[in-house]
Amino acid sequence: MAVKTIRQIPDPILRRKTRHVLKIDKSVIKLVEDMMDTLEKSDGAGLAAPQIGVSLRVAVLWMPEEEPFAIINPEVVKRIGEREVEEGCLSLPGYQGKIKRSVSVTVKCLDIAGKPLRIRAQELLAQALEHEIDHLNGVLYIDHLESPDKLYKIEPKPAEQAGGETPKEGPVIGSPAPSTSEDKPPIPESAHAV
Ligand SMILES: [Zn+2]
């Protein structure tokens, strides 16, 4: 297991459509473990394989107060409704945007054991699923901006810039902003929905 460097724009791998996983072998399991380690270090709530340089259809989700889980070969099969959300991405640190996401989604995928799953999700998990599955199709949240002024810089952490090799500038997708951890950056009120 290892914490990997998170690729940032304009790294071309972020724009590539990923390949399906044909077999969940040891290399895929190791990939998922590395992604979970990397995600844990970054305080995000989701990470897609291209973000650590692997162009495979794999993502991990880690919702507040829940166990992390991997999704293999996920596809959104149903979207319901529309809502405006604040969103950020570990691959675009320092920015946040207002975009439209579905109110709820249904995702078909495999779990890490190869078992078919059908996930019906709302709110934060629905947003994170759409965000991560976008990554697997080479799509970033900035592609959903209706206008450039919907993207804005977020305040950097006022102090203690040192020590952060990993992007920690505020809300990443699904950044839960829990109040339990003292080393988290202050997250603007507006970002709590992400
Ligand atoms: Zn992202």
Residues whose N, C-alpha, C, O or C-beta is under 5 A from the ligand:
A	BS01	ZN	G88 C89 L90 S91
